[in-house]
Amino acid sequence: MKFTDLSLLPEIIQALEKLGFESPTEIQEKAIPLLLEKNIDFHGQAQTGTGKTLAFGIPLLQLIDRSSKNTQALIIAPTRELVNQITQSMDDAARFMKDVAIAPVYGGVSIVNQIRQLKKGVQIVVGTPGRLNDHLKRGTLQLKNLKTIVLDEADIMLDMGFKQEINDILKHAPKSKTIWLFSATVKKGIKDLMKSHMHNPASLRVSKSDVGSANTEQFFSIVPQRNRIVALMRFIDVAPDFYGFVFCRTKILTGQVAETLAKAGYTALALHGDMNQVQRNKVIKRFKNKEFSILVATDVAARGIDVADATHVVNFSFPEDPESYVHRIGRTGRAGKKGIAITFISRSELRLISMIKRKFNIDIQALDVPSTQEIMSVRVSQAQQYLDSLNIKDIFEHNIMKELHTLVQGIPQEKLVKVVVKLLHDSYFKEKENGVSFSSSKDVSLDAADHEMQEIYLNVGSDDGISAEDVFDFVEEYAKVSSDQLQKVKLLKRRCYIVSTGKAITVIMNKVRGKKLGGRRVMAFVSDDYIPQGGQRSRERRPARGRRPSRRFKSKK
């Protein structure tokens, strides 16, 4: 099927042709006719990279009353970056519709300019929940003529805690409006939202085989946390054209990784939620302009950043859930180009890789961290390409080159060869601070030894009425790991951290998952920010044995 088969306005067809779009994706092919023909509530289940923005954007543009300047469509998205991305896509599709106005509305920037633009009349408003509610309270955004509300990445918005804000916006909208909801998952929150606000919604789901990108090769590599920065540098070193994303789970780790890469000579910057909007926009613009090649980001910060020619995605930390994995790898392998996605995992996370492979019917292959010899081969190839690209004829057109030619003419050939070798060595084999030594044949082992200390955290803490004693007993009961094997147990209000050897940690994670502690079902995660303290034991000792352990974690028999 072609876009020309969908009975679209000539201006929209012209814009799509200008963008180079001929055939719709699966969700576009199925959703566009449905949304154009019927005035219905709609739920589309689709991942990043499936073309869902145009799946709802094209029908919105087609159905807008262009003779009216009233706000007729409202698109709500979780992040500022995604708001900008949607607005850009809509502007591209409406480039030949001169009488259609589209405006982005989000926090972190002056509200005055937004108010001024809204007063002029905007038919389609794209915004984040918080700033949209701000405008509604001020009365600077009117929804009385609204026809359609689009909730894009609704599951992410709910996960980010925007449930109340979404409900407040929906209360301001007329009852006659339709709701088009898009999400990657159908969790309880999505079901509740559909039940509360939507009437007999039509549902469409993109098939699992279309989730992600067929152009992206996917790999996993078992690397202990303390060696991951070295592994990351090595993967970058064997890919001279590396231009892509490095995803971390926390803002702290994002900053640490970006700073370490920059100090080692790589062009890398961080993007995370603590940055103000001006800083974020500047970083994104520089990345899109290829002023630097490595963007280290958290999941939320990177949502909505669309870079068509990103070559790599590296998951420095394992994503929180399978859907986030698909969102991440969807950043590469776009626009018909090839991409590579590499995920760093601990041994205990192998089961999660297997789960993702089954869930999405995809192939994720094991991959070793590049060796020194592999990096050396790449550098030799780069040096060869440089020599082949030299235009000797142009060299002697410059006076300084003529003088240098005179200078080296008298050097014996044997010495001249050594000079060239030295120059190439300094250019392509200068050692970075990444553990790669070209002067040594030995390679750094990046595999996790069983005796190395690792840290995990459980989703229970003192707020659940448990003590450190309960955690010790819990681990002994279910994992059969004695308290003497635990280097440290740290209890916080909503989490508890456990440090032990790699071998014991793997057993603990596998055995305690799903069991109950403090009345809650336990989830266990690898701690990304743990840095071994030179082997020093910093352990919260078990309370004296004279006290009776609470055992409140045990299930009733």
C-alpha positions as CSV (number, residue, x, y, z in Angstrom):
1,M,0.0,0.0,0.0
2,K,1.1,3.6,-0.7
3,F,0.1,6.8,1.1
4,T,-1.7,7.8,-2.1
5,D,-4.1,5.0,-1.5
6,L,-5.3,6.5,1.8
7,S,-7.5,9.4,0.4
8,L,-5.3,12.0,2.1
9,L,-5.3,15.8,1.3
10,P,-3.0,16.8,-1.6
11,E,-1.0,19.0,0.8
12,I,-0.3,16.1,3.1
13,I,0.6,13.8,0.2
14,Q,3.0,16.5,-1.1
15,A,4.6,16.8,2.3
16,L,5.1,13.0,2.7
17,E,6.7,12.8,-0.8
18,K,9.0,15.7,0.2
19,L,10.0,13.7,3.3
20,G,10.6,10.6,1.2
21,F,7.8,8.6,2.6
22,E,6.0,6.4,0.1
23,S,4.5,3.5,2.0
24,P,2.9,3.6,5.5
25,T,4.1,1.4,8.4
26,E,1.8,-1.2,9.8
27,I,0.3,1.0,12.4
28,Q,-0.1,3.9,9.9
29,E,-1.8,1.6,7.3
30,K,-4.3,0.4,9.9
31,A,-4.9,3.4,12.1
32,I,-5.1,6.2,9.6
33,P,-8.2,5.0,7.7
34,L,-9.9,4.0,11.0
35,L,-9.3,7.4,12.6
36,L,-10.4,9.3,9.4
37,E,-13.6,7.3,8.9
38,K,-15.0,7.0,12.4
39,N,-15.4,9.4,15.3
40,I,-14.2,6.9,18.0
41,D,-12.0,6.4,21.0
42,F,-8.9,4.5,20.0
43,H,-6.1,2.6,21.6
44,G,-2.9,1.8,19.7
45,Q,-0.3,-0.5,21.2
46,A,3.0,0.3,19.5
47,Q,6.7,0.8,20.3
48,T,9.1,3.6,19.4
49,G,10.1,3.4,15.8
50,T,6.8,2.0,14.4
51,G,5.7,5.3,13.0
52,K,3.0,6.1,15.5
53,T,3.5,9.8,15.4
54,L,2.2,10.1,11.9
55,A,-0.4,7.4,12.6
56,F,-2.2,10.0,14.8
57,G,-0.6,13.1,13.3
58,I,-1.9,12.7,9.7
59,P,-5.6,12.1,10.8
60,L,-5.4,15.2,13.1
61,L,-4.2,17.4,10.3
62,Q,-6.8,16.0,7.9
63,L,-9.7,16.6,10.3
64,I,-8.7,20.1,11.5
65,D,-11.2,22.8,10.6
66,R,-8.6,25.2,9.1
67,S,-11.1,28.1,9.0
68,S,-11.1,28.2,12.8
69,K,-8.2,29.2,15.0
70,N,-9.6,27.5,18.1
71,T,-7.7,24.6,19.7
72,Q,-9.2,21.5,18.3
73,A,-6.6,18.9,19.1
74,L,-4.4,18.3,22.1
75,I,-1.4,15.9,22.1
76,I,0.0,15.0,25.6
77,A,3.5,13.5,25.9
78,P,5.6,12.6,28.9
79,T,8.8,14.7,28.2
80,R,9.8,18.0,26.7
81,E,12.1,16.2,24.1
82,L,9.2,14.1,22.9
83,V,6.9,17.2,22.7
84,N,9.5,18.8,20.5
85,Q,9.9,15.7,18.4
86,I,6.1,15.3,17.8
87,T,5.8,19.0,17.0
88,Q,8.6,18.7,14.4
89,S,7.0,15.7,12.8
90,M,3.7,17.4,12.7
91,D,5.2,20.6,11.2
92,D,6.9,18.5,8.5
93,A,3.7,16.8,7.6
94,A,1.8,20.2,7.6
95,R,4.5,22.2,5.7
96,F,2.1,22.9,2.8
97,M,-0.9,23.6,5.0
98,K,-0.2,27.3,5.6
99,D,-3.4,27.9,7.6
100,V,-2.6,25.2,10.3
101,A,-0.8,26.3,13.5
102,I,0.9,23.8,15.8
103,A,2.5,24.9,19.1
104,P,4.7,23.0,21.7
105,V,4.0,23.7,25.4
106,Y,6.3,22.5,28.1
107,G,8.1,23.5,31.3
108,G,11.6,24.7,31.9
109,V,11.2,27.7,29.5
110,S,9.4,31.0,29.7
111,I,5.6,30.7,29.8
112,V,5.2,34.2,28.5
113,N,6.0,33.3,24.9
114,Q,3.7,30.3,25.1
115,I,0.8,32.5,26.3
116,R,1.5,35.0,23.4
117,Q,1.4,32.1,20.9
118,L,-1.8,30.6,22.3
119,K,-3.5,33.9,22.2
120,K,-2.9,34.2,18.4
121,G,-4.8,30.9,17.9
122,V,-3.4,27.4,17.7
123,Q,-5.4,24.5,16.3
124,I,-3.0,21.7,17.6
125,V,-1.3,22.0,20.9
126,V,1.5,19.5,21.9
127,G,2.5,19.6,25.6
128,T,3.6,17.9,28.8
129,P,1.0,17.3,31.5
130,G,2.5,19.8,34.0
131,R,2.7,22.8,31.8
132,L,-0.7,22.1,30.1
133,N,-2.3,22.1,33.5
134,D,-0.5,25.4,34.3
135,H,-2.1,27.0,31.2
136,L,-5.5,25.6,32.0
137,K,-5.4,27.0,35.5
138,R,-4.3,30.4,34.2
139,G,-7.0,30.3,31.5
140,T,-4.5,30.8,28.7
141,L,-5.5,27.4,27.1
142,Q,-9.1,26.9,26.2
143,L,-10.5,23.4,25.4
144,K,-14.2,24.1,24.9
145,N,-13.8,23.5,21.1
146,L,-11.5,20.5,21.5
147,K,-12.3,17.5,19.3
148,T,-9.5,15.1,20.0
149,I,-7.0,14.4,22.8
150,V,-4.0,12.2,22.0
151,L,-2.2,10.5,24.9
152,D,1.2,9.5,23.5
153,E,3.3,7.0,25.5
154,A,0.6,7.0,28.1
155,D,2.2,4.1,30.0
156,I,5.3,6.2,30.4
157,M,3.3,9.1,31.7
158,L,1.6,7.0,34.3
159,D,4.9,5.4,35.3
160,M,6.3,9.0,35.8
161,G,3.4,9.8,38.1
162,F,1.3,12.0,35.8
163,K,-2.0,10.2,36.5
164,Q,-3.6,13.1,38.4
165,E,-2.4,15.7,35.8
166,I,-3.9,13.6,33.0
167,N,-7.2,13.3,34.8
168,D,-7.3,17.1,35.4
169,I,-6.7,17.8,31.7
170,L,-9.5,15.3,30.7
171,K,-11.9,17.1,33.1
172,H,-11.4,20.4,31.3
173,A,-12.2,18.8,27.9
174,P,-15.8,18.6,26.5
175,K,-17.6,15.2,26.8
176,S,-17.9,15.0,23.1
177,K,-14.2,14.8,22.5
178,T,-12.5,11.5,21.4
179,I,-9.4,10.1,23.0
180,W,-6.6,8.4,21.0
181,L,-4.3,6.6,23.4
182,F,-1.0,5.1,22.4
183,S,1.2,2.9,24.7
184,A,3.8,0.3,24.4
185,T,2.2,-1.8,27.2
186,V,-1.2,-2.4,28.6
187,K,-0.6,-2.3,32.3
188,K,-3.2,-1.8,35.0
189,G,-2.9,1.9,34.8
190,I,-3.7,1.9,31.1
191,K,-6.7,-0.3,31.6
192,D,-8.0,1.9,34.4
193,L,-7.6,5.0,32.2
194,M,-9.4,3.4,29.3
195,K,-12.2,2.2,31.6
196,S,-12.6,5.7,33.3
197,H,-12.4,8.0,30.3
198,M,-12.9,6.0,27.0
199,H,-16.1,4.6,25.5
200,N,-15.8,1.3,23.6
201,P,-12.4,2.1,22.2
202,A,-11.2,0.4,19.1
203,S,-7.9,-1.4,19.7
204,L,-4.9,-2.0,17.4
205,R,-1.7,-3.7,18.2
206,V,1.5,-3.8,16.1
207,S,2.6,-7.5,15.8
208,K,5.6,-8.5,17.9
209,S,7.6,-9.3,14.8
210,D,7.4,-5.6,13.9
211,V,8.6,-4.4,17.3
212,G,12.1,-3.0,17.2
213,S,14.1,-2.8,14.0
214,A,15.0,-5.5,11.6
215,N,18.0,-3.4,10.7
216,T,19.5,-3.6,14.2
217,E,21.8,-6.4,15.3
218,Q,21.4,-7.1,19.0
219,F,24.1,-8.4,21.3
220,F,24.7,-8.9,25.1
221,S,28.0,-9.0,26.9
222,I,28.6,-10.3,30.4
223,V,30.7,-7.5,32.1
224,P,31.0,-6.9,35.8
225,Q,30.0,-3.3,36.9
226,R,33.5,-2.2,37.8
227,N,34.8,-3.1,34.3
228,R,32.0,-1.7,32.2
229,I,33.7,1.7,31.4
230,V,36.7,-0.2,30.0
231,A,34.4,-2.5,28.0
232,L,32.5,0.5,26.7
233,M,35.7,2.2,25.5
234,R,36.8,-0.9,23.7
235,F,33.5,-1.3,21.8
236,I,33.8,2.4,20.8
237,D,37.4,1.8,19.7
238,V,36.5,-1.0,17.3
239,A,33.8,1.2,15.7
240,P,35.6,4.3,14.3
241,D,32.2,5.6,13.0
242,F,30.5,5.2,16.5
243,Y,27.7,7.7,16.7
244,G,25.0,6.8,19.2
245,F,23.5,6.4,22.7
246,V,24.9,5.0,26.0
247,F,22.0,4.3,28.4
248,C,22.4,4.3,32.1
249,R,19.7,3.7,34.8
250,T,20.5,6.6,37.1
251,K,21.4,10.3,36.7
252,I,24.5,9.8,38.9
253,L,25.9,7.0,36.7
254,T,25.1,9.0,33.5
255,G,27.3,11.9,34.7
256,Q,30.1,9.6,35.8
257,V,30.2,7.7,32.5
258,A,30.1,10.8,30.3
259,E,32.8,12.5,32.4
260,T,35.1,9.5,32.3
261,L,34.7,9.2,28.6
262,A,35.5,12.9,28.0
263,K,38.6,12.7,30.2
264,A,39.8,9.7,28.2
265,G,39.6,11.7,25.0
266,Y,36.2,10.7,23.6
267,T,33.6,13.2,22.5
268,A,30.8,12.5,25.0
269,L,28.1,14.5,26.9
270,A,25.5,13.6,29.4
271,L,21.7,14.2,29.2
272,H,19.6,13.7,32.3
273,G,16.6,15.1,34.3
274,D,18.6,17.4,36.5
275,M,19.6,19.6,33.5
276,N,17.4,22.7,32.8
277,Q,15.6,22.9,29.5
278,V,18.1,25.3,27.9
279,Q,21.0,22.9,28.7
280,R,19.1,19.9,27.4
281,N,18.2,21.6,24.2
282,K,21.8,22.7,23.6
283,V,23.1,19.2,24.2
284,I,20.5,17.6,21.8
285,K,21.2,20.2,19.1
286,R,24.9,19.6,19.3
287,F,24.4,15.8,19.2
288,K,22.2,16.1,16.1
289,N,24.8,18.3,14.5
290,K,27.4,15.7,15.3
291,E,29.5,18.0,17.3
292,F,30.1,15.0,19.6
293,S,29.4,11.4,18.9
294,I,28.4,9.8,22.3
295,L,25.3,10.8,24.2
296,V,25.1,9.2,27.6
297,A,21.5,9.4,28.9
298,T,18.8,8.1,31.1
299,D,15.7,6.6,29.6
300,V,13.4,9.5,30.3
301,A,15.9,12.2,29.2
302,A,16.4,10.5,25.8
303,R,12.7,10.0,24.9
304,G,11.7,11.9,21.8
305,I,15.3,12.3,20.5
306,D,15.2,11.1,16.9
307,V,18.5,10.7,15.2
308,A,18.1,8.9,11.8
309,D,21.8,7.8,11.4
310,A,22.7,6.6,14.9
311,T,25.0,3.6,14.5
312,H,25.0,2.2,18.1
313,V,23.0,1.9,21.3
314,V,24.9,0.6,24.3
315,N,22.9,-0.4,27.4
316,F,25.5,0.3,30.1
317,S,22.8,-0.6,32.6
318,F,20.1,-3.2,32.0
319,P,16.7,-1.4,31.4
320,E,14.0,-1.4,34.1
321,D,11.6,-3.4,32.0
322,P,11.4,-5.2,28.6
323,E,9.5,-2.3,26.9
324,S,12.3,0.1,27.9
325,Y,14.7,-2.3,26.1
326,V,12.8,-1.9,22.9
327,H,12.5,1.8,23.3
328,R,16.3,2.0,23.7
329,I,17.4,-0.1,20.8
330,G,14.8,1.6,18.6
331,R,17.2,4.6,18.6
332,T,19.4,2.9,16.0
333,G,18.7,1.0,12.8
334,R,16.4,3.7,11.4
335,A,15.7,5.1,8.0
336,G,16.8,1.8,6.3
337,K,20.3,2.0,7.9
338,K,22.1,-0.7,9.9
339,G,22.5,-0.4,13.6
340,I,24.1,-2.3,16.5
341,A,22.7,-2.6,20.0
342,I,24.9,-4.0,22.8
343,T,23.6,-4.7,26.4
344,F,26.0,-5.1,29.3
345,I,24.7,-7.6,31.9
346,S,25.8,-9.5,35.0
347,R,25.6,-13.3,35.1
348,S,22.5,-13.0,37.2
349,E,20.7,-11.1,34.4
350,L,21.1,-13.8,31.8
351,R,17.6,-14.9,32.5
352,L,16.3,-11.4,31.7
353,I,17.9,-11.6,28.2
354,S,16.2,-14.9,27.7
355,M,12.9,-13.4,28.7
356,I,13.2,-10.5,26.3
357,K,14.1,-12.9,23.5
358,R,11.0,-14.9,24.1
359,K,8.7,-11.9,24.7
360,F,9.6,-10.1,21.4
361,N,10.7,-13.1,19.4
362,I,14.1,-11.5,18.7
363,D,17.6,-12.8,18.5
364,I,20.2,-11.4,21.0
365,Q,23.6,-13.0,20.5
366,A,26.5,-13.2,23.0
367,L,29.4,-11.0,22.2
368,D,32.9,-10.8,23.8
369,V,34.5,-7.5,24.7
370,P,37.0,-6.6,22.0
371,S,40.5,-7.6,22.7
372,T,43.6,-5.4,22.3
373,Q,44.5,-7.3,19.1
374,E,41.1,-6.4,17.6
375,I,41.5,-2.8,18.5
376,M,45.0,-2.8,17.0
377,S,43.7,-4.3,13.8
378,V,41.1,-1.5,13.5
379,R,43.8,1.2,14.1
380,V,46.1,-0.3,11.4
381,S,43.2,-0.3,9.0
382,Q,42.5,3.4,9.8
383,A,46.2,4.2,9.2
384,Q,46.1,2.4,5.9
385,Q,43.0,4.3,4.8
386,Y,44.7,7.6,5.7
387,L,47.7,6.7,3.6
388,D,45.5,5.7,0.7
389,S,43.6,9.0,0.9
390,L,46.6,11.2,0.7
391,N,46.6,13.4,-2.4
392,I,50.4,13.8,-3.0
393,K,49.8,16.2,-5.9
394,D,48.0,18.8,-3.7
395,I,50.8,18.7,-1.1
396,F,53.3,20.6,-3.3
397,E,50.9,23.4,-4.1
398,H,51.5,24.9,-0.7
399,N,54.7,26.8,0.1
400,I,55.1,25.3,3.5
401,M,54.9,21.8,2.0
402,K,57.6,22.7,-0.4
403,E,59.9,23.8,2.4
404,L,59.1,20.5,4.4
405,H,59.9,18.6,1.2
406,T,63.3,20.2,1.0
407,L,63.8,19.4,4.7
408,V,63.2,15.7,4.4
409,Q,64.8,15.1,1.0
410,G,68.2,14.5,2.5
411,I,66.9,11.9,5.1
412,P,68.0,8.3,4.2
413,Q,65.1,6.1,3.2
414,E,65.4,3.7,6.2
415,K,65.2,6.6,8.6
416,L,62.4,8.2,6.7
417,V,60.3,5.0,7.0
418,K,60.9,5.0,10.8
419,V,59.7,8.6,11.0
420,V,56.5,7.8,9.1
421,V,55.9,4.8,11.4
422,K,56.4,6.9,14.5
423,L,54.0,9.6,13.2
424,L,51.3,6.9,12.4
425,H,51.9,5.3,15.8
426,D,51.4,8.6,17.6
427,S,48.2,9.4,15.6
428,Y,46.5,6.0,15.8
429,F,48.0,4.1,18.7
430,K,48.2,6.7,21.4
431,E,47.0,4.9,24.5
432,K,43.8,6.3,26.1
433,E,42.9,5.8,29.7
434,N,40.9,2.7,28.9
435,G,43.1,-0.2,29.9
436,V,44.3,-0.9,26.4
437,S,48.1,-1.2,26.2
438,F,49.5,-1.7,22.7
439,S,53.0,-2.2,24.2
440,S,51.9,-5.3,26.0
441,S,50.5,-8.6,24.6
442,K,48.5,-9.2,27.7
443,D,44.8,-8.4,27.7
444,V,42.7,-7.2,30.6
445,S,40.2,-9.9,31.8
446,L,36.7,-8.4,31.8
447,D,34.8,-11.5,33.0
448,A,33.4,-11.5,36.5
449,A,35.3,-13.7,38.9
450,D,33.2,-15.5,41.5
451,H,35.1,-13.9,44.4
452,E,34.7,-10.2,43.2
453,M,32.3,-8.2,45.2
454,Q,29.0,-7.1,43.7
455,E,26.0,-5.2,45.0
456,I,22.2,-5.7,44.5
457,Y,19.2,-4.0,46.1
458,L,15.8,-5.3,47.0
459,N,12.6,-3.3,46.8
460,V,11.8,-3.4,50.5
461,G,13.1,-1.3,53.4
462,S,12.4,0.0,56.9
463,D,9.1,1.5,55.8
464,D,7.9,-2.1,55.3
465,G,8.6,-2.8,59.0
466,I,11.7,-4.9,58.5
467,S,15.1,-4.7,60.1
468,A,18.6,-5.6,59.0
469,E,18.2,-8.8,61.0
470,D,15.2,-9.7,58.9
471,V,17.2,-9.3,55.7
472,F,20.0,-11.6,57.0
473,D,17.4,-14.2,58.0
474,F,15.5,-13.9,54.7
475,V,18.7,-14.5,52.7
476,E,19.7,-17.5,54.8
477,E,16.2,-19.0,54.6
478,Y,15.7,-18.8,50.8
479,A,19.1,-18.5,49.2
480,K,20.9,-20.8,51.7
481,V,23.7,-18.1,51.9
482,S,25.1,-17.7,55.4
483,S,25.4,-14.2,57.0
484,D,29.2,-14.6,57.0
485,Q,29.2,-14.5,53.2
486,L,27.5,-11.1,53.2
487,Q,30.0,-8.3,53.2
488,K,27.4,-5.6,53.8
489,V,23.6,-5.1,54.3
490,K,22.4,-1.6,54.3
491,L,18.7,-0.8,55.1
492,L,17.0,2.4,53.8
493,K,13.4,3.4,54.0
494,R,12.3,1.8,50.7
495,R,15.3,-0.3,49.7
496,C,17.9,-2.6,51.2
497,Y,21.4,-3.1,49.7
498,I,23.3,-6.4,49.8
499,V,27.0,-6.7,49.0
500,S,28.6,-10.2,48.6
501,T,30.7,-12.2,46.2
502,G,29.6,-12.6,42.5
503,K,28.8,-16.2,43.1
504,A,26.7,-15.6,46.2
505,I,24.9,-12.6,44.6
506,T,23.8,-14.7,41.6
507,V,22.3,-17.3,44.0
508,I,20.6,-14.6,46.1
509,M,19.0,-12.9,43.1
510,N,17.7,-16.1,41.7
511,K,16.3,-17.5,44.9
512,V,14.7,-14.5,46.6
513,R,12.8,-13.0,43.6
514,G,9.1,-13.4,44.1
515,K,9.4,-14.4,47.8
516,K,7.7,-12.2,50.4
517,L,9.6,-9.9,52.9
518,G,7.8,-7.4,55.0
519,G,4.5,-8.3,53.3
520,R,5.8,-7.4,49.9
521,R,6.9,-9.6,46.9
522,V,10.6,-9.1,46.5
523,M,12.2,-7.8,43.3
524,A,16.0,-7.8,43.1
525,F,18.1,-5.5,40.9
526,V,21.9,-5.1,40.2
527,S,23.1,-1.8,41.7
528,D,24.6,0.4,39.0
529,D,26.4,2.9,41.3
530,Y,28.3,0.4,43.4
531,I,32.1,0.9,43.5
532,P,34.2,-1.7,45.3
533,Q,36.1,-0.1,48.1
534,G,39.5,-1.8,47.5
535,G,38.4,-5.0,49.2
536,Q,37.7,-3.3,52.6
537,R,34.8,-4.9,54.4
538,S,32.2,-2.3,55.4
539,R,29.6,-4.6,56.8
540,E,26.7,-3.9,59.1
541,R,27.0,-6.7,61.5
542,R,24.1,-8.9,62.4
543,P,22.5,-7.8,65.7
544,A,23.5,-9.7,68.8
545,R,22.1,-13.3,68.9
546,G,20.4,-12.6,72.2
547,R,17.6,-10.9,70.4
548,R,14.9,-13.0,68.9
549,P,14.7,-12.6,65.1
550,S,11.3,-11.3,63.9
551,R,10.9,-13.7,61.0
552,R,8.0,-11.5,59.8
553,F,9.0,-12.3,56.2
554,K,7.8,-15.9,56.5
555,S,4.6,-16.9,54.8
556,K,1.8,-18.3,56.9
557,K,1.4,-22.1,56.8
